Amino acid sequence: MKKTLYSVLFAAVALLTGVSCSDYLETSTTSKADAKFVFSTNETARAALEGAYAAWVDAAQNKVFGDGLFYAADVAGSDIERHPENFSNQPGRHYPECFYQDGNYAKDYTLLSYQKENDTYASLYSVITKASIVASAIEGADGFEEMIETGVENTMGQLYGEAIALRATAYRELIKYFGDVPYVSGKSTDHDGLVGRDSIYDVILNDLMIVAPVMYRVGSIPGVNGKNYFSRTYVEGLIGRLALEAGGYQTRRGDIRRVDGMGNEVKFEAFPGSQENNGATYARRSDWQSYYNIAKMYFKDVIDNPGSAKFITDDSREVKNPYQVFFNQMHGDDDAFADESIYEYAMAQGGSAGNDARPYSFGRPSTGASKDNYPCKNYGQGRINPAFYYGVFDPADMRRDVSCTVTGTKGADGTEIILPFTPGSQGKGGGIAYNKWDENRQTKPWVANQRKSGINGPYMRISEIYLGYAEACAALGDQAEARKYLDIIRNRAFGSAAAAKTDDFIAKEGSLLNAIIQERGFEFAGEGDRRWTLIRTGLLPAKIKYIKELTKQMFDGLKANGYYTFDNGNTISEYIWTKYVDGNEEVGHRLTEQCPAGKEDDPVLYPGWRGVNNDWSKFGLAIPDGYKPNLAIKGLFKKLSAEEIAALEADGYKKTNWAVDLVKAEDEYLKNLFLDYGYVKAPIYLWPFTPNVLANGGFTNGYGFKNE
């Protein structure tokens, strides 16, 4: 079976490159880890995969889901998410983030502006190499063909499936960031010749479909207690994820022949009104519906058979926000996994690996030192577009305050601080920040040094499955089923169907499908999902246009009147009024949670999910007499009258800069928001190959990038 499958790919590769199979896609990878060794015991079988997992965790955390290219563009390049610093301070990140000024800057972009040699590309191929060695060893084991044909979960199938899933996951990330890449078997000498992504999608999807039946669901893998190994649940979710991407809109260079996994020419339908850009077109496969049907089938199988992954609809806590439970669990014990997770890569608290991106890179910011702070310095590279926070996120949506925050923490003394709109990072600037990762919320925060929080990387969770399924159903015309799962997600976020007002929401978005994509934005706000989702669904131009126009309206109002009121009733003003208080005295705790209904005027409780750790003294902070670490805020969402201001100042509140600093930084928040993006030409969202990759691979860059 495997020989037949790979012969299909060989045909595609031969058509694309003219390279012989033996030269390019060697299936019999040489390896010391032969089948006899791998299966000598269960322990050595599992150990044979650990090297591949270690390579994947390194790539995921430092390159494609924590820092690296994910940090550079995904967490900061959408209608929801933005960067905190001056554009000119980080051109290596900001030009890719804004699609290289509608592609015009691609020819001027230095290939090593952000990526370095032996960077993301090499890291992902390291995963592929190690996973392929294990896969090849298992393919040579006695009983392999029978095991696959039987289609029943078993230890050999589980291990083989993990290897295949590791390889497919790495290819998924390579395609996402680089487009067309070599398809290799695992030998370091095989890194040459670009293969069209469409044939790669077909092959890895087929690989995953073959292994899924012989794997165990999450929570039932023999000898595995956590969710940090790939399971059948993950593989089926990955099939759905890949199928939506394979059938979605992407920008493809025009100098590579496009064939499917059978070697047949692929036909495309261009995005309506889209124009060629630097020799590339923005289109989706004409047979996209077949991929959406695959996604629909496999997402539904995960929903019906989720293993130990659980969609949380109840909250036993007093605060009653079931959406937030997942993130609360992510801040728990170092060896625990969240209920909604299907797969998390594990980060050991205080571990030598370091570079834990949550919350350092895109969590709630803090100021101060890198060591012995409360919490230590957190950079907060990902921020929230203010017009989205104020004008798009429904105030009644319980996800808003979980996702976004207007305050950070002063690391030296553990007090709460306003995040000013002045360009900058940490708690010193950058404006409204991500809030889902906050060391103040950890059961046992690590205060010795930064980047050691031990918060895992939640690479797949069940809510993505629900929304992916709803999207596939809506796109294929199954409106009732799509609406059912949109309601499940939305009703949780608002607390009831009446509060969710989903009919009005669908009408505003123009269709059920568009509403599902927008809902995904709310569900994953501040997590870096939005940019790629908008690209593959074709909603990128419309959503960028909307947020830029809304942002301009906000600036026009602020400059004319000193405030601006959005359609949802929220008002942003030049100034707010703040006062330091002790949350213990005011509301009974210093770390706030969901604001209780009817308490929206309480300046400590609203907006919710902020404050500071309830007792930093347990972790070494000397608490002085009269300690007042909480920030009471007034005027954040409404224009205060002169009488209200006078009363607040008499009560000790101080006038604090807010949108007045936003207006001063107009270029950063408006002009440089997708600088020069023109809405029509194919978006250049991909990264160029570095010089060593080009030289060793024997291919060239496309999309208008230089080649040296």
C-alpha positions as CSV (number, residue, x, y, z in Angstrom):
1,M,0.0,0.0,0.0
2,K,2.7,2.5,0.9
3,K,4.7,1.6,-2.2
4,T,1.7,2.4,-4.3
5,L,1.0,5.6,-2.5
6,Y,4.5,6.9,-2.9
7,S,4.6,5.9,-6.5
8,V,1.8,8.4,-7.0
9,L,4.0,11.2,-5.5
10,F,6.9,10.1,-7.7
11,A,4.8,10.7,-10.8
12,A,4.0,14.2,-9.6
13,V,7.6,15.0,-8.7
14,A,8.9,13.7,-12.1
15,L,6.4,16.0,-13.9
16,L,7.5,18.9,-11.8
17,T,11.3,18.6,-11.6
18,G,12.5,15.9,-14.0
19,V,14.4,14.4,-11.1
20,S,14.4,10.6,-10.8
21,C,12.7,9.0,-7.9
22,S,15.9,7.5,-6.6
23,D,17.6,10.9,-6.7
24,Y,14.8,12.9,-5.1
25,L,12.2,11.0,-3.0
26,E,14.0,8.0,-1.6
27,T,11.6,5.9,0.4
28,S,14.1,3.4,1.9
29,T,15.7,5.9,4.2
30,T,19.0,4.6,5.6
31,S,18.8,4.4,9.4
32,K,20.4,2.7,12.4
33,A,17.0,2.6,13.9
34,D,15.9,-0.5,12.0
35,A,12.6,-2.3,12.7
36,K,14.1,-5.0,14.8
37,F,15.6,-2.4,17.1
38,V,12.6,-0.1,17.2
39,F,10.3,-2.9,18.3
40,S,12.6,-4.8,20.7
41,T,10.5,-3.3,23.5
42,N,7.8,-0.8,24.0
43,E,10.3,1.5,25.7
44,T,12.7,1.5,22.8
45,A,9.9,2.0,20.3
46,R,8.7,5.1,22.2
47,A,12.3,6.3,22.6
48,A,12.9,6.1,18.9
49,L,10.2,8.9,18.5
50,E,11.5,11.1,21.2
51,G,14.1,12.7,19.0
52,A,11.5,13.6,16.4
53,Y,9.3,15.1,19.1
54,A,12.2,17.1,20.6
55,A,12.9,18.5,17.1
56,W,9.2,19.4,16.7
57,V,8.9,21.1,20.1
58,D,12.0,23.2,19.4
59,A,10.5,24.2,16.0
60,A,7.1,24.8,17.3
61,Q,8.2,26.9,20.3
62,N,11.0,28.8,18.7
63,K,9.9,29.1,15.0
64,V,6.3,28.5,14.1
65,F,3.9,28.6,17.1
66,G,5.8,30.5,19.8
67,D,8.4,32.8,18.5
68,G,10.1,32.9,15.1
69,L,7.9,33.5,12.1
70,F,4.7,33.1,14.1
71,Y,5.9,35.8,16.5
72,A,6.9,38.0,13.5
73,A,3.6,38.0,11.6
74,D,0.9,35.7,12.8
75,V,0.4,37.2,16.2
76,A,0.7,40.8,14.9
77,G,-0.6,40.8,11.4
78,S,-4.4,40.7,11.2
79,D,-7.5,43.0,11.6
80,I,-7.6,41.9,15.2
81,E,-3.9,41.8,16.2
82,R,-1.0,44.3,15.7
83,H,2.5,45.0,16.7
84,P,3.4,47.4,19.7
85,E,6.5,49.1,18.4
86,N,7.4,51.8,15.8
87,F,7.3,50.3,12.3
88,S,10.9,51.6,11.7
89,N,12.2,49.8,14.7
90,Q,11.4,46.3,13.3
91,P,11.3,46.4,9.5
92,G,12.4,42.8,9.2
93,R,9.1,41.8,10.8
94,H,6.8,44.6,9.8
95,Y,7.2,44.5,6.1
96,P,6.2,40.8,5.9
97,E,3.4,41.6,8.3
98,C,1.9,44.2,6.0
99,F,2.3,42.0,2.9
100,Y,5.5,43.8,1.8
101,Q,3.6,47.1,1.0
102,D,1.2,45.3,-1.4
103,G,4.2,43.3,-2.8
104,N,6.1,46.4,-3.9
105,Y,8.7,46.0,-1.2
106,A,9.4,42.4,-1.9
107,K,12.2,43.2,-4.3
108,D,14.0,45.3,-1.6
109,Y,13.5,43.0,1.3
110,T,16.9,41.6,2.5
111,L,16.7,37.8,2.7
112,L,18.3,37.8,6.1
113,S,16.3,40.8,7.5
114,Y,14.5,38.6,10.0
115,Q,15.2,34.9,9.3
116,K,18.8,33.7,9.7
117,E,20.4,30.8,8.0
118,N,19.6,27.4,9.5
119,D,16.4,28.9,10.8
120,T,12.7,27.9,10.5
121,Y,13.2,26.0,7.2
122,A,16.0,23.8,8.6
123,S,14.2,23.3,11.9
124,L,11.1,21.9,10.2
125,Y,13.2,19.6,7.9
126,S,14.9,18.3,11.0
127,V,11.5,17.1,12.2
128,I,10.8,15.6,8.9
129,T,14.1,13.8,8.8
130,K,13.8,12.3,12.2
131,A,10.1,11.3,11.8
132,S,10.9,9.7,8.4
133,I,13.6,7.6,9.9
134,V,11.2,6.1,12.4
135,A,8.4,5.7,9.8
136,S,10.7,3.9,7.5
137,A,11.9,1.5,10.2
138,I,8.3,0.7,11.1
139,E,7.4,0.2,7.4
140,G,10.0,-2.5,7.3
141,A,8.7,-4.4,10.4
142,D,7.1,-7.8,10.1
143,G,3.4,-7.6,10.0
144,F,3.3,-3.9,8.9
145,E,1.1,-4.4,5.9
146,E,-1.3,-6.6,7.8
147,M,-1.5,-4.1,10.6
148,I,-2.5,-1.3,8.2
149,E,-5.0,-3.4,6.4
150,T,-6.6,-4.6,9.6
151,G,-7.3,-1.0,10.6
152,V,-7.5,-1.6,14.3
153,E,-5.8,0.6,17.0
154,N,-2.6,-1.0,18.2
155,T,0.8,-0.1,19.6
156,M,2.7,-0.4,16.3
157,G,0.0,1.6,14.5
158,Q,0.1,4.3,17.2
159,L,3.9,4.7,16.9
160,Y,3.7,4.8,13.1
161,G,0.9,7.3,13.2
162,E,2.8,9.6,15.4
163,A,5.8,9.6,13.0
164,I,3.5,10.3,10.1
165,A,1.7,13.0,12.0
166,L,5.0,14.7,13.0
167,R,6.1,14.7,9.3
168,A,2.7,16.0,8.1
169,T,2.6,18.7,10.8
170,A,6.1,20.0,9.7
171,Y,5.0,20.1,6.1
172,R,1.9,22.0,7.0
173,E,4.0,24.7,8.7
174,L,6.5,24.8,5.8
175,I,3.7,25.3,3.2
176,K,2.0,28.0,5.4
177,Y,5.2,30.1,5.6
178,F,7.1,29.3,2.4
179,G,4.5,27.9,-0.1
180,D,6.1,25.3,-2.4
181,V,8.9,23.4,-0.8
182,P,10.9,20.2,-1.4
183,Y,9.2,16.9,-0.4
184,V,11.9,14.8,1.0
185,S,12.2,11.4,2.6
186,G,14.5,12.3,5.5
187,K,18.0,12.3,4.0
188,S,19.9,15.5,4.4
189,T,21.0,15.2,0.8
190,D,17.4,15.2,-0.5
191,H,16.8,18.9,0.1
192,D,16.5,20.1,-3.6
193,G,13.8,20.9,-6.0
194,L,10.5,22.7,-5.2
195,V,7.4,20.6,-5.3
196,G,4.0,22.2,-5.8
197,R,2.2,22.4,-2.5
198,D,-1.0,20.8,-3.9
199,S,0.7,17.5,-4.5
200,I,2.3,17.6,-1.0
201,Y,-1.1,18.3,0.6
202,D,-2.5,15.3,-1.2
203,V,0.2,12.9,-0.1
204,I,0.3,13.9,3.5
205,L,-3.5,13.8,3.7
206,N,-3.5,10.3,2.3
207,D,-0.7,9.3,4.8
208,L,-2.8,10.6,7.7
209,M,-6.0,8.9,6.5
210,I,-4.2,5.6,6.3
211,V,-2.8,5.8,9.9
212,A,-5.8,7.3,11.7
213,P,-7.7,4.0,12.2
214,V,-4.7,2.2,13.8
215,M,-4.1,5.0,16.4
216,Y,-5.6,5.6,19.8
217,R,-7.8,8.5,20.8
218,V,-6.4,11.2,23.0
219,G,-6.4,10.0,26.6
220,S,-6.1,6.3,25.7
221,I,-2.6,5.9,24.2
222,P,-0.9,3.0,26.1
223,G,1.8,4.3,28.4
224,V,1.0,8.0,27.7
225,N,-0.7,10.0,30.4
226,G,-0.7,13.5,28.9
227,K,-1.8,15.3,25.7
228,N,1.7,16.0,24.6
229,Y,1.8,13.1,22.1
230,F,-0.1,12.9,18.8
231,S,-3.3,10.7,18.9
232,R,-5.9,9.6,16.4
233,T,-7.9,12.6,17.7
234,Y,-5.1,14.9,16.7
235,V,-4.6,13.2,13.3
236,E,-8.2,13.5,12.4
237,G,-8.2,17.2,13.5
238,L,-5.1,17.7,11.4
239,I,-6.7,16.1,8.4
240,G,-9.6,18.6,8.8
241,R,-7.2,21.5,9.3
242,L,-5.1,20.5,6.2
243,A,-8.2,19.9,4.1
244,L,-9.5,23.4,4.7
245,E,-6.1,24.8,3.9
246,A,-5.6,22.7,0.7
247,G,-9.1,23.8,-0.5
248,G,-8.7,27.4,0.5
249,Y,-7.3,30.5,-1.1
250,Q,-3.5,30.8,-1.3
251,T,-1.1,32.9,-3.2
252,R,0.9,30.7,-5.7
253,R,3.9,31.7,-7.8
254,G,3.4,31.1,-11.5
255,D,6.6,29.3,-12.4
256,I,5.8,25.9,-10.9
257,R,3.6,23.4,-12.6
258,R,0.5,22.7,-10.4
259,V,-0.4,19.0,-10.1
260,D,-2.2,16.9,-7.6
261,G,-1.0,13.8,-5.8
262,M,-1.8,11.7,-8.9
263,G,0.3,13.9,-11.2
264,N,-2.9,15.4,-12.8
265,E,-2.9,19.1,-13.6
266,V,-4.8,21.2,-11.0
267,K,-7.2,23.8,-12.1
268,F,-7.9,26.9,-10.0
269,E,-10.5,29.6,-9.6
270,A,-9.1,33.1,-8.9
271,F,-10.4,35.1,-6.0
272,P,-13.0,37.4,-7.5
273,G,-11.4,40.6,-8.7
274,S,-7.9,39.6,-7.6
275,Q,-5.0,40.6,-9.8
276,E,-1.6,39.0,-10.3
277,N,1.2,40.3,-8.1
278,N,4.9,39.7,-8.8
279,G,4.0,36.7,-11.0
280,A,1.8,35.2,-8.3
281,T,-2.0,34.7,-8.2
282,Y,-4.5,34.3,-5.4
283,A,-6.8,31.4,-6.0
284,R,-8.2,28.2,-4.7
285,R,-8.5,24.8,-6.3
286,S,-11.6,24.3,-8.5
287,D,-12.2,21.0,-6.7
288,W,-12.1,22.7,-3.3
289,Q,-15.4,21.2,-2.3
290,S,-13.9,17.7,-2.2
291,Y,-11.4,18.9,0.4
292,Y,-14.1,20.6,2.4
293,N,-16.0,17.3,2.4
294,I,-12.9,15.6,3.8
295,A,-12.7,18.3,6.5
296,K,-16.4,17.9,7.3
297,M,-16.1,14.1,7.7
298,Y,-13.0,14.1,9.9
299,F,-14.0,17.1,12.1
300,K,-17.3,15.3,12.7
301,D,-15.5,12.1,13.7
302,V,-13.5,14.1,16.3
303,I,-16.7,15.7,17.6
304,D,-18.4,12.3,17.9
305,N,-15.3,10.6,19.3
306,P,-13.3,13.2,21.2
307,G,-11.4,11.0,23.6
308,S,-10.4,12.9,26.7
309,A,-10.8,16.3,24.9
310,K,-13.9,18.0,26.3
311,F,-15.7,21.2,25.1
312,I,-16.4,23.0,28.4
313,T,-19.9,24.4,28.8
314,D,-20.1,24.6,32.6
315,D,-18.0,26.5,35.1
316,S,-18.1,25.3,38.7
317,R,-16.3,28.5,39.8
318,E,-18.2,31.4,41.2
319,V,-17.2,33.6,38.2
320,K,-19.1,31.5,35.6
321,N,-17.2,32.0,32.4
322,P,-16.8,28.5,30.8
323,Y,-14.8,29.9,27.9
324,Q,-12.0,31.0,30.4
325,V,-11.8,27.7,32.1
326,F,-9.4,26.4,29.4
327,F,-7.0,29.3,30.0
328,N,-7.2,28.9,33.7
329,Q,-6.3,25.3,33.4
330,M,-3.3,26.2,31.2
331,H,-2.0,28.2,34.1
332,G,-2.2,25.3,36.5
333,D,0.3,22.6,37.6
334,D,3.3,22.1,35.4
335,D,2.4,18.5,34.5
336,A,-1.3,19.1,33.9
337,F,-3.2,19.4,30.6
338,A,-6.3,21.4,29.8
339,D,-9.6,19.7,29.2
340,E,-10.2,21.2,25.8
341,S,-6.8,20.4,24.5
342,I,-6.3,17.8,21.8
343,Y,-2.5,18.4,21.7
344,E,-0.2,20.6,23.7
345,Y,3.6,20.6,23.4
346,A,4.9,20.6,26.9
347,M,7.1,23.4,28.4
348,A,8.8,22.6,31.7
349,Q,8.7,25.4,34.2
350,G,12.1,26.8,35.0
351,G,13.5,24.4,32.4
352,S,16.9,24.8,30.7
353,A,15.2,25.1,27.2
354,G,13.9,28.5,28.0
355,N,12.1,30.8,25.5
356,D,8.6,30.0,26.7
357,A,6.6,32.3,24.6
358,R,3.5,32.2,26.8
359,P,3.3,34.8,28.2
360,Y,6.6,36.4,27.4
361,S,6.1,37.0,23.7
362,F,2.3,37.4,23.5
363,G,0.9,37.4,26.9
364,R,-0.1,40.1,29.4
365,P,2.9,42.5,29.5
366,S,5.0,43.4,32.6
367,T,7.9,45.8,33.1
368,G,11.1,45.5,35.0
369,A,13.9,43.1,35.3
370,S,14.5,39.7,33.8
371,K,15.1,38.1,37.2
372,D,13.4,38.2,40.6
373,N,10.3,40.2,39.6
374,Y,6.5,39.8,40.1
375,P,6.2,38.7,37.4
376,C,9.5,39.0,35.5
377,K,9.6,41.0,32.4
378,N,7.1,40.0,29.7
379,Y,7.5,41.6,26.3
380,G,4.0,41.5,24.9
381,Q,4.8,41.6,21.2
382,G,1.2,40.9,20.2
383,R,-1.3,43.6,20.8
384,I,-5.0,44.3,19.9
385,N,-6.1,46.9,17.4
386,P,-8.0,49.5,19.5
387,A,-10.8,49.9,17.0
388,F,-11.4,46.1,17.2
389,Y,-11.4,46.1,21.0
390,Y,-13.7,49.1,21.2
391,G,-15.9,48.8,18.1
392,V,-16.0,45.1,17.0
393,F,-15.8,43.0,20.2
394,D,-19.3,42.9,21.7
395,P,-19.1,44.2,25.3
396,A,-21.4,41.4,26.3
397,D,-19.1,38.7,24.9
398,M,-17.3,37.0,27.8
399,R,-14.3,36.3,25.6
400,R,-13.4,40.0,25.3
401,D,-11.8,40.6,28.6
402,V,-10.2,37.1,28.6
403,S,-8.6,37.9,25.3
404,C,-7.7,41.6,25.7
405,T,-6.5,43.8,28.6
406,V,-5.8,47.5,29.1
407,T,-3.4,46.9,32.0
408,G,-0.2,45.1,32.7
409,T,2.0,44.6,35.7
410,K,4.9,46.5,37.2
411,G,7.4,43.7,37.8
412,A,9.3,45.3,40.6
413,D,6.4,45.5,43.0
414,G,3.6,43.5,41.4
415,T,1.3,46.5,40.9
416,E,-1.1,47.0,38.1
417,I,-0.3,49.6,35.4
418,I,-2.1,51.1,32.4
419,L,-0.7,50.0,29.0
420,P,-0.2,53.4,27.2
421,F,-0.7,53.7,23.5
422,T,2.8,55.2,23.0
423,P,4.7,52.8,20.7
424,G,6.8,50.4,22.7
425,S,6.9,46.9,24.3
426,Q,6.5,45.4,27.7
427,G,4.2,47.4,30.0
428,K,5.8,50.7,28.8
429,G,3.8,51.1,25.7
430,G,2.0,49.4,22.7
431,G,-1.6,49.7,23.9
432,I,-4.2,47.1,24.5
433,A,-2.5,43.7,24.9
434,Y,-3.3,40.0,24.8
435,N,-4.6,38.6,28.1
436,K,-4.9,34.9,27.8
437,W,-1.5,34.2,29.2
438,D,-0.7,36.0,32.5
439,E,1.8,34.8,35.1
440,N,-0.3,36.5,37.7
441,R,-2.8,33.6,37.2
442,Q,-0.4,30.7,37.5
443,T,-0.8,28.4,40.4
444,K,2.9,28.6,41.0
445,P,4.4,31.5,39.0
446,W,8.1,31.3,38.3
447,V,9.6,34.5,39.5
448,A,13.3,33.7,39.3
449,N,13.8,34.7,35.7
450,Q,11.9,35.4,32.5
451,R,10.8,33.0,29.7
452,K,10.5,30.1,32.2
453,S,6.8,30.2,33.0
454,G,6.2,26.6,31.9
455,I,2.9,27.3,30.1
456,N,2.4,24.7,27.4
457,G,1.8,25.5,23.7
458,P,-1.9,24.6,22.9
459,Y,-1.5,23.6,19.3
460,M,-5.0,22.1,18.8
461,R,-8.1,22.2,20.9
462,I,-11.7,21.1,20.5
463,S,-13.2,24.6,19.8
464,E,-11.2,24.7,16.5
465,I,-12.8,21.4,15.6
466,Y,-16.3,22.8,16.2
467,L,-15.7,25.9,14.2
468,G,-13.8,24.1,11.4
469,Y,-16.8,21.7,11.1
470,A,-19.2,24.6,11.1
471,E,-17.2,26.3,8.3
472,A,-17.1,23.2,6.1
473,C,-20.8,22.6,6.6
474,A,-21.7,26.2,5.7
475,A,-19.4,26.2,2.7
476,L,-21.0,23.0,1.4
477,G,-24.6,24.1,2.0
478,D,-25.4,22.2,5.2
479,Q,-26.8,25.3,6.9
480,A,-28.6,23.6,9.7
481,E,-25.6,21.7,10.9
482,A,-23.3,24.7,10.5
483,R,-25.7,26.9,12.5
484,K,-25.9,24.3,15.3
485,Y,-22.2,24.4,16.0
486,L,-22.0,28.2,15.6
487,D,-24.7,28.4,18.3
488,I,-22.7,26.0,20.6
489,I,-19.6,28.3,20.4
490,R,-21.5,31.6,20.5
491,N,-24.0,30.7,23.3
492,R,-21.1,29.7,25.5
493,A,-19.4,33.1,24.9
494,F,-22.6,35.1,25.8
495,G,-24.1,32.8,28.4
496,S,-27.4,32.3,26.5
497,A,-28.9,32.2,23.0
498,A,-30.9,35.4,23.8
499,A,-27.7,37.3,24.7
500,A,-25.8,35.9,21.7
501,K,-28.3,37.4,19.2
502,T,-26.9,35.2,16.5
503,D,-29.5,36.0,13.8
504,D,-28.5,39.7,14.0
505,F,-24.8,38.7,13.9
506,I,-25.3,36.6,10.8
507,A,-27.2,39.4,9.1
508,K,-24.4,41.8,9.9
509,E,-21.7,39.5,8.5
510,G,-23.7,38.9,5.3
511,S,-23.9,35.1,5.5
512,L,-23.7,32.2,7.8
513,L,-20.3,31.2,6.5
514,N,-18.8,34.7,7.0
515,A,-20.3,34.8,10.5
516,I,-18.5,31.5,11.4
517,I,-15.2,32.9,10.2
518,Q,-15.8,36.1,12.2
519,E,-16.8,34.0,15.2
520,R,-13.5,32.1,14.9
521,G,-11.8,35.5,15.2
522,F,-13.5,36.1,18.5
523,E,-12.8,32.6,19.8
524,F,-9.1,32.8,19.0
525,A,-8.4,36.5,19.4
526,G,-4.9,37.1,20.6
527,E,-3.7,33.6,19.6
528,G,-2.3,34.2,16.1
529,D,-5.0,32.2,14.3
530,R,-6.6,35.1,12.5
531,R,-4.1,36.0,9.8
532,W,-3.9,32.6,8.1
533,T,-7.7,32.1,8.5
534,L,-8.4,35.3,6.6
535,I,-5.9,34.4,3.9
536,R,-7.3,30.9,3.3
537,T,-10.9,32.0,3.4
538,G,-10.6,35.0,1.1
539,L,-11.9,37.4,3.7
540,L,-8.5,39.2,4.0
541,P,-9.3,42.2,1.8
542,A,-12.7,42.9,3.3
543,K,-11.6,42.6,6.9
544,I,-8.5,44.8,6.4
545,K,-10.6,47.4,4.6
546,Y,-13.2,47.3,7.4
547,I,-10.7,47.7,10.3
548,K,-8.8,50.5,8.5
549,E,-12.0,52.4,7.8
550,L,-13.2,51.9,11.4
551,T,-9.8,53.0,12.7
552,K,-9.9,56.2,10.6
553,Q,-13.4,57.0,11.8
554,M,-12.1,56.6,15.4
555,F,-9.1,59.0,14.7
556,D,-11.3,61.5,13.0
557,G,-13.7,61.6,16.0
558,L,-10.9,61.8,18.5
559,K,-9.2,64.7,16.7
560,A,-12.4,66.5,16.3
561,N,-14.1,66.0,19.7
562,G,-11.6,64.3,22.0
563,Y,-13.7,61.1,22.0
564,Y,-15.4,58.7,19.6
565,T,-18.4,56.5,20.2
566,F,-18.7,53.2,18.2
567,D,-22.0,51.7,17.0
568,N,-21.9,49.2,19.9
569,G,-22.1,52.1,22.4
570,N,-18.4,52.0,23.6
571,T,-16.7,55.4,23.7
572,I,-12.9,55.9,23.6
573,S,-11.7,59.2,25.1
574,E,-8.5,61.1,25.3
575,Y,-8.2,60.6,29.0
576,I,-9.3,58.2,31.7
577,W,-9.2,58.5,35.5
578,T,-7.4,56.0,37.6
579,K,-6.7,55.3,41.3
580,Y,-4.7,52.8,43.2
581,V,-6.6,50.6,45.6
582,D,-6.3,47.3,47.4
583,G,-8.5,44.7,45.7
584,N,-8.6,42.7,48.9
585,E,-10.3,45.6,50.6
586,E,-12.5,46.7,47.6
587,V,-13.8,43.4,46.2
588,G,-12.1,40.6,48.3
589,H,-9.3,39.7,45.9
590,R,-6.5,41.3,44.0
591,L,-6.7,39.1,40.9
592,T,-10.0,39.9,39.2
593,E,-12.1,37.5,37.2
594,Q,-15.4,37.8,35.3
595,C,-17.2,41.0,36.2
596,P,-20.5,40.0,37.8
597,A,-23.6,41.1,36.0
598,G,-24.7,44.5,37.1
599,K,-21.2,45.5,38.3
600,E,-20.0,47.1,35.1
601,D,-19.7,50.4,36.8
602,D,-17.3,49.0,39.4
603,P,-13.9,50.5,38.5
604,V,-12.0,47.5,39.9
605,L,-14.1,44.7,38.5
606,Y,-14.7,46.1,35.0
607,P,-13.2,45.3,32.6
608,G,-12.6,41.9,34.1
609,W,-9.7,39.4,34.1
610,R,-7.0,41.8,35.3
611,G,-5.6,42.9,38.7
612,V,-2.5,41.2,40.1
613,N,-1.6,37.9,41.8
614,N,-3.6,37.6,45.0
615,D,-0.5,37.2,47.2
616,W,2.9,37.8,45.7
617,S,4.4,37.6,49.2
618,K,4.1,33.8,48.9
619,F,6.7,34.0,46.1
620,G,9.2,36.4,47.8
621,L,7.8,39.9,47.4
622,A,8.1,42.1,50.5
623,I,4.7,43.7,50.9
624,P,4.9,47.2,52.4
625,D,2.3,48.7,54.7
626,G,-0.5,50.4,52.8
627,Y,0.1,48.2,49.7
628,K,-2.4,49.2,47.0
629,P,-1.7,47.1,43.8
630,N,-5.0,47.3,42.0
631,L,-5.9,50.0,39.5
632,A,-9.5,51.3,39.6
633,I,-10.4,52.8,36.2
634,K,-13.1,55.2,35.2
635,G,-14.0,56.6,31.8
636,L,-12.7,53.6,29.8
637,F,-15.9,53.1,27.8
638,K,-17.9,56.3,28.3
639,K,-17.3,60.0,28.1
640,L,-17.3,61.4,31.6
641,S,-19.1,64.7,32.4
642,A,-17.3,67.6,34.1
643,E,-19.3,66.8,37.3
644,E,-18.2,63.2,37.2
645,I,-14.6,64.1,36.7
646,A,-14.7,66.6,39.6
647,A,-16.2,64.0,41.9
648,L,-13.6,61.4,40.9
649,E,-10.7,63.8,41.5
650,A,-12.1,64.7,44.9
651,D,-12.0,61.0,45.6
652,G,-8.3,60.7,44.7
653,Y,-8.6,59.7,41.0
654,K,-5.9,61.0,38.7
655,K,-6.3,62.1,35.1
656,T,-4.4,59.6,32.9
657,N,-3.4,59.7,29.3
658,W,-5.4,57.3,27.1
659,A,-6.4,58.0,23.5
660,V,-4.5,61.3,23.5
661,D,-1.4,59.2,23.1
662,L,-3.1,57.2,20.4
663,V,-3.7,60.3,18.4
664,K,0.0,61.3,18.7
665,A,0.9,57.9,17.3
666,E,-1.6,58.0,14.4
667,D,1.0,56.9,11.8
668,E,1.7,53.7,13.7
669,Y,-2.0,52.8,14.3
670,L,-3.5,53.9,11.0
671,K,-1.0,54.7,8.2
672,N,1.2,51.6,9.0
673,L,-1.8,49.4,9.6
674,F,-1.2,47.2,6.5
675,L,0.9,49.9,4.9
676,D,-0.1,50.5,1.3
677,Y,-2.2,47.4,1.0
678,G,-4.4,47.8,-2.0
679,Y,-7.1,45.1,-1.5
680,V,-6.9,43.8,-5.1
681,K,-3.5,42.3,-5.9
682,A,-2.6,38.8,-4.6
683,P,-1.4,39.2,-1.0
684,I,2.3,38.4,-0.6
685,Y,2.2,36.8,2.8
686,L,5.0,34.3,2.3
687,W,8.6,34.4,3.5
688,P,11.6,34.3,1.1
689,F,14.1,31.4,1.3
690,T,17.5,32.4,2.7
691,P,20.7,32.4,0.6
692,N,21.9,29.0,1.9
693,V,18.6,27.4,1.3
694,L,18.6,28.7,-2.3
695,A,22.2,27.6,-2.9
696,N,21.8,24.1,-1.4
697,G,18.4,23.5,-3.0
698,G,19.2,24.7,-6.4
699,F,16.0,26.7,-6.8
700,T,15.0,30.4,-6.7
701,N,12.7,32.7,-4.8
702,G,9.4,33.7,-6.3
703,Y,6.8,36.4,-5.3
704,G,9.1,39.2,-6.3
705,F,11.9,38.4,-3.7
706,K,15.5,38.7,-4.6
707,N,17.7,35.7,-4.8
708,E,20.9,36.8,-3.1
